[in-house]
Every structure is written in structure tokens, then in C-alpha cells.
């Protein structure tokens, strides 16, 4: 029964799983995953993924998205921080700030916030740890 595995066995990133919040599903609280999080429903809270966050068309996030790569096809009301890239698809809306090395916005995609790009984009975000 290898359904659950212990951390620290050096599993490659490609083995990190896919977590789906299905259409019609509402999650209240933060989500933390090592692999990919696909949101077709609604999440009220911060979404953190080690590899990718995909907000599908019709999906909603009321909170921040923090990941390596973010693909937004639905609506996000919060900031989006991605180490590598952010893609804003047509008919999607982000009400919040974006920070990433690269950004792609398809025609019809909407951003209502500050955009920070380039190598230093993620460093300029203020830390909320309380230990400055």
C-alpha cells in the first residue's frame, strides 16, 4: 500500500501529484501542495504549489497564489507570485499585484494591480515574517 509516502525520500519533482478543486467545490482555507493545483471551483485562501497553479475558466481564488508557474484562466482576487512565469488567458481577471520573471497576457485578459517583472521582481515584495 504505497498510497502515502514519507517526505525526504528524494522523489523527483515530476512525481509530485496533481490536486484538483473541481467545479462546484468551495474550499475555505489555505492550500499547500508540492506539485500542481488545478482550480475549477472556488478557493478562499492562499494557494501555494511547488510546480504550478492553474485557475481554470470558471475557477476563482479569493486569496494569493504563490508558485513556480501560474496559469490564470478564471478569476483571482489577490496577488499572484510565480518564480518562473505567469500566463493570463483571454477572458480571465486578476484583481491584485503580479510578480514574476516572465508574463504572458492574452488579448482580453485583465490585470487590475501592479506588475513586477524580471530577475528582481520577487525580491521587491515585502516580507511578512516580522523578522526584518
N, C-alpha and C positions, 0 to 999 in steps of 0.2 A: 504494500500500500504506500505508494510514493506520491500521495496527493499533496501533502505538506512537506516542505523541505526546510532544513535549518539554514540560517544565514551563515555566510562565512565559508562556504564550500567552493567559492570561486566560480560560480556559474557565469558563463558568458552573458553579456548584455542581450544577445539575440534570444536567449532563453527566457528573458523577462516576459511576463504574461500580458494579456490584453484584458482590460477591465471595461465593461460596458454598462453605462447607465441608460437603460432602454427608454424608448418613447413612452410617455405616460408615467414614468417613475420620477419621484421627487426625493432627493437626498438633502437633509439638513445637517450640516457638519462638514468638517474638512476631510478631504480625500488625499491619501498619500499612497502612491504606487511606484514600483521600480520600473515598470515597462511603459505600456501605452494605456491611456484612459480615453475612451470614446464616450462622448456625452450626447445622447439623443433626447434625453428628458431634461430635468431641471436639477441643478445643484446650487444650494445656498450655503456657501462656504468656500474656502480656499482649495484649489485643486493643484496638487504637486505630483509630477510624474517624472521619472528618471529619463525617459526617452521622448515621449510625445503626448500632447493633449490635443484631441480632435473634438471640436464642438461641431457636431453635425448640423445640417439645415434643420431648423426647428428646435435645436438644443439651446439651453440657456444656462449661464453661470452667473450667479449673483455673488461675486467674490473675485479674488485674484487667481490668476493662472500662472504657475511657475513651473518651467520645464526646459528641456533642451530644444524642442521644436514644437510650435503651436500652429495648428491649422484651424482657423475660425470660419465656420460656415453658418453659424447661428448668431446668438447674441451673448455678449459678455458685458456685465456691469461691474467693472473692477479693472485693475491693471493687468497687463499681460507681459511677463518677463520670460524670454526664451534665450538660452545661451547661443544657439546657432541661428535660428530663423523663425519669423512669424509670417504666416500667409493669411491674408484677409480675403476671403472669397466674395464673389458678387452677391449682393443682397444680404450680406452679414453686417452687424453693427457692433462696434466696441465703444462703450462709454467709459473711458479710462485711459491711462497712460500706457504706452508701449515702449519696451526696451529690448533690443536685440542687435546682433551683429548685422543681420540682413532682414529686409522687409519686402514682401510682395503684396501689392494691393490690386485686386482685380477691379475692373470698371464696375461701379455700383456698390463696392464695399465702402463702409462708412466708419470713420475714426473720429471720436469726439474726445480729444485729450492730447497730451504732449507725446511726441515721438522722439526717442533717443536711439541713435544707430551708431554702429561702428564698434571697434575693439573696446573702447572705454565706456560704452553705453550702460552696461550693467553695474559698473563700479560707481557711477554717479547717483545711483538710487540710495536714499538714506537707509541706514541700518536701524532696525527696531529692536536691537538686543539690549539696549540700556547700558552697555559697557563700551563707552567711547574712549 
